[in-house]
Amino acid sequence: MRILQRKFSHYTDPQKVERMGIYPFFRMIESDQDTVVTIGGKKVLMFGSNSYMGLTNHPAIKEAAIKATEKYGTGCAGSRFLNGTLDIHVELENKLAEYVKKDAALCFSTGFQVNLGVIPTVTGRNDYLLIDELDHASIIEATRLSFAKVIKYRHNDMQSLERILKRCEPGRVKLIVVDGIFSMDGDIAKLPEIVKLADKYGASVMVDDAHAIGVIGEHGSGTASHFGLTKKVDLIMGTFSKSLAALGGFIASDFETINYIKHHSRTLIFSASMTPASAAAVLAALEILKSEPERIKNLWDLTWYALDGFKRLGFDTGLSHTPIIPLYIRDNIKTLTLTKMLLDEGVFINPVVSPAVSKDNTLIRFSLMATHTKEQIDTALEKFQRVGKKLRIIK
């Protein structure tokens, strides 16, 4: 065995959990991504999806993807920089810029690639990157590619952020990068306070709206819109794989910044462009968000209903006030066991265990779609109560 293989042969943690019968990852789904999915031939309630608007099965979106495939084929066989730019990509970028009320937008193949390609491109040596300690992994990875000085501040702690800003050298780029809605804890960034501090210390702000697009703001256009601060936020990032029912991501900003990113971002220039089907699907999804505002209203009605239900049962939901509801278990094995027992009961949820979080902060991530019903939530609550009592998580 070579040294490389020998190094990884010691990694057996997944196998240990598998032997315990509570391994919760890579579960095979045999159907479409809806409020009910099929796993192992059984119908299961899906409360582990990021499809907040429930659009992955919308007939208009599927039809748009099919027609785009018929017209353009299945792929572009090249990067946007060379032969991979279609008229449908440009149309989508124009619609996205209009949607989030910025001068211009630029599409990437995945949301992860947006952060990976934008953050190191707009910051350089002697600049500063200030990030929330709970920012998404794609932001963390992106900072590792930047030559800027990277400093974390305590989660949503404005005193911590200001202390860092005070230490930054004047006259240097200072970019604050923050999740709009935090993907695990479900709370919202304190954007008004962040913008005030940015103005005070001459910093710029980038908001990762992966989990906010479709959820908050005018027609679901994100965190800056939600707070009325679109002009104060320099860069708005979003993904297509959640509310917009496809695959890919975008960055929106002023013309000059987008022009620079377009000609310098390595993940754009050296990656194949997003598929025609994905671009068409997003265009259709944007139209639905504008024409069916009741979807967002229903999502929020369900959010308050589910949050109230979990709190009545005695679950710790932390600071969440969004469709992402964390249920803190604070024990690795109990978190994995609860996930397995609920799947056996017909409820799919996602566990978040160490090392992704500390052992004292393990949680179940319960997420809602606009297409869920209160009856489905009631069924899930009943099963959570029964299993939670068995595991002595609740009384």
N, C-alpha and C positions, 0 to 999 in steps of 0.2 A: 504494500500500500504506500503510495506517495505521501509526502508531507502534507499536501493540501487535503487529501482525502482523510488522512489520519486526524488532522485538526478538526474536521467536521464529524468524524465518527463518534466523538464524545458527546455530541448534542443529541440527547435522547429524551428531552422533556416532553415533546408531543407523544412519543410512544408510551411514556409513563401514564399520561392522562388517558390515552386510548385504552390501556389495560384496565384503568379504573372505570371505563365505560362512560366517561363524561367529556370526551373530546368534542368541541363545539364548532370547529372550523371546516371550511370547504364542504359544507352540506350541499348535496346535489339537488337542485330544483328541476323538476321535470315539466314545468308549465311556464306560462307567461308570468311577468312580475305584476301581480295584482294584490288586492286585499286578501285573497285566498290563493295559495299556491299548492302545488302537488309535490310531496316529498315521499319517496318510497311507496308510491301508489296511494298515499293518504292525503286528504285535504287538510291544510294547515292554515290558520289565520296568520297573515304576515304583518308583524309589527317591528320589522327590522329593515325596512326599505327606506331609501332616501328619495323616493318618488313622491315628494310632498304634494304635488298637484294631482297625482294619480293619472298621469297622461300617457303612460307607456303603451296603453292599449286603445288610445283614442283613434277612432276610424280615420279621421282627417289626417292625423299624423302618420299613421301607417300607409295611407294612400299617397301622401306626399313623398315618403321615403321610397315607395315602390316606383313612383313615376320618375323620381330623380335617378334611380338605378337604371331604369329603362332608357333614360336619355343620356346619362353620362357614364354608365358602367358602375362597377363596384368600387373602384378606387382611382386615384389620380396618378399613381406611379411616379411620384416625384414630390419635391418640397414646394411650398408656396413661393419660395424665392425664384425657382426656375420654371418648371412646366406644370406645377400643381395648383395654380390659381385659376379657378373657374368663375364665371360670372355669378354663380350662386353664392360663392364665398364672399364676393364683394357686396352683393345684395344683403347678405346676412350681416356683414360688418356695419353697413350703413343703418340697418334696422336696429342693431344692438346699440350703436351710438345714440340714435334717437331715443331708444327705450330708456337708457340710463342718463340721458341728457348730457352727453359729453361730445366733444368735437369729432372724435374718431374712435374706432375700435379695431382690434386685430384678433383673428381667430387662430387658435392652436389646436393640436390634435387631442390633447387631454388637458384637464384642469391642472394636474400636477406639473405638466410642461409649461404652463403659463407662469407659475411662480418660479419654477426652475430657470426659465428663460428670461424673465423680466427683472427679478430682483438683483441678480449679479450684473445685469446689463446697465441698469440705471444708477448703480452705486459702484464706487471704485476705491482705490487706495486713498487713505486719509479721510474718507467719508464715514458716516455712522449709520448703522442699522439698529433700530430699537424695536424689539419684538416682545409681545406678551408671552409669558412663560407657557401659556396653554395654546399658543398658535399651532396651526395644523402642521403635520410632519413635512408637507411640501415646502412650507415656509422655512422650517428648520434646515432642510436639505439645501434650499436655495441660498441661505446665508453662508453655508459652508463653501459655496462656489464664489462668493464675493470676496474681494480684497478689503472690503470695508471692515471697520471695527464693529463687532456684533455685541450688543448688550441686551440682556433680558430684564424686563421689569415684572414685578409681581402682578398676578392676574387681576386685571381691571382695577389696579391700585394706582390712582393718579398721583399720589404723593411719591410713590416709587418712580413713576415715569418722570416727574418733574426733577427729582434728585439727579436722575441720569442726564436729562437735558441740560441741567446746570453745568455738568462736568464736560459737556461736548464743546469742542473748540469752535468759536464763532467763525463764520465765513465758510464753513464746510457743509456739504450736503448732509442733512439729518433726515433719514426716512423712517417714519413710524409705520410698521406693518402690523395689521391687526385683523383677526377674524371678525366679521360682522356679527354672525351668530356662531358661537363656539360649538363645534361639532359633537362634543361629548357631554358637556355640562348644560348645554341648551340655553345659556344666558347670552345677553346681547352686549356688545362692546359699548363702553361709555363714550360714544363718539362726540357728543357735544363738548365734554371736558377735554378729550384728546385734541380736538380742533382748536380749542382755546389755548392749550399749551403749545401746540404747533405754531400758532400765530405769535405767541409771546416769545418763543425761542427761535423763530425762523426755520422751523422744520416743515417737512412735507408729510402727507398721509396717504397710505395705500390701504384699502379695505378689501379683504378677501371675502367675497359674498357668495362663496360656494353654497352655503346652507341658508342664505338669506334671499337669493333670487327666487321669486315665486311665492315668498312667504311674507315679507314685510315691504313697505314702501308702496308708492302708487303703482297699481297693476303688478305688484310684486317686484318692483325694480330695485329693491335692496335697501341697505342700511342708511346710506347717505340720503336717499329719498325719504325714508322713514323719519329721519330727524330734520329734514329740510336743509341739508348741508351739502348738497351735490357740488356746488361751486367751491366749497372749502376743501373737498377731498380731491387729491391730485390724481390718484389712480384707482379705478374700480375693476376688480377682478371677479369673474364668475365662471361657473361650470355649466355644462349642458347635461351632465349625467344624473342630475337630481330632478328638479322641477321641470326641466325642459326636455326630458324624455329621450335623450340621445347620448352622444359621446363627444367630448371636446371641451374647449374653454375659451375665454376671451379676456383681453385687457382693454380698458377704455380710458382715454385721457385727452389732453389737448393735442392738436395736430403735430406740434413739434416733437413732443415726447413719443407719440406713436410712430412718427417718421423715423426717429432714431432707433427705437426698438425693432422696427421692421427690417432695418438694415444691419443690425448688430446682434440680435438674439440668436444664440446658437441652437436652441431647441426649436426655433421656427425655421431657421435656414437649413438645418441638417436633419429635419424630420419630414416624413411624408405628410401631406396635408390631410385634413379631416375628410372623411368619405362624403360623396355627394348625398347619400342617403341621410347621414347625420345632419348636414347643413340644411337640407330640406325639412327634416323633422323639427329642427329648432325654429325655423321660420314659421312653420305651422303652429308650434307650441306658443310662440309669442303672440300670434293672432288670437289663440284661444284664451290666453291670459287677459288680453284686452277686452275680448267680447264676452267672457264668462266670469265676471268678478265674483259671482256667488261661490266659486270654487275656493277662493281665499277666505271668504267669510265662513264657509262651512268648515274649513280646516281649523280656524280659530275657535269656532263653537265646539268642535270636537276636542281641541287642546284643553280648553277650560274644563270641559266635562271629564276628561281623563285625569287631569291633574287633581281635580277635586276628589275623584274616586280613589286615586292612590293615596292621597293624604288621609282620607277617611279610614282607609285600611291600616294606616300606620306606617306606610313606606316613607323613607327619607328621599324627597325629590330635589334636594339642594336648592339652588337659586334659579332653576329653570322657569321661564315663562314663555316658552316657545313649543312648537310641535316635537322638539327633541326633549324627551323626559328621562333624565337619569334616575335610576332607582339604586341608591347606594347600599351595597351589601357589606362591603369592607372586610371581605374574606374571599381569598382566591377559590378555594374548594367549594364553598357554598355558592359562589357566583356561577361556577361551572356546573354544579349539581342542579341548581335552579334552572339553568338554561336547558339541560337535558330533560328534567322532569316536565318542564313546560312544553317542550317539543313533543314528548310522549302524550301530553294532554291536548296537543293540537294547536300550540301557540309558538310561533317563531319569533325569537328576540335575540339580540346580540349581546354577548358578554364582553366586558372590558376589564382585563386583568393585568397584573404586573407581568412584564416590565413596562407595558404601555402606560400604566398608572402605578402609584405606590400600592403596596398591599393593603394599606389603610383606606384606600379610595376606590377599590374595585366596585364596579357597578354593572347594572343591566341598562342597556340603551334601548328605550322603548320609543319608537317614532311613528308618527301618524301620517296618513294620506288624506287628502280632501275627499276621497271616495270611500273611506271607512264609514261605517254606520255606528250609531250609539249602541245598537244591539251587539255588534261585534266587540265593541269596547267592554260592554257589560259581561260578555262571555269571557273575555280575557281577564277582567278584574276578578271574576269568580274563581278562575283557575289560579291566578296569582295569590288570592287569599288562601286557598286550600294548600297550595304548595308552600307558600310563605310560612304558614303555621307549622307545617310538618318539619320545616328546616329551622324553626324558631327564629325566623327573621322578623316576623311580626307576632304580636300576641294573639 
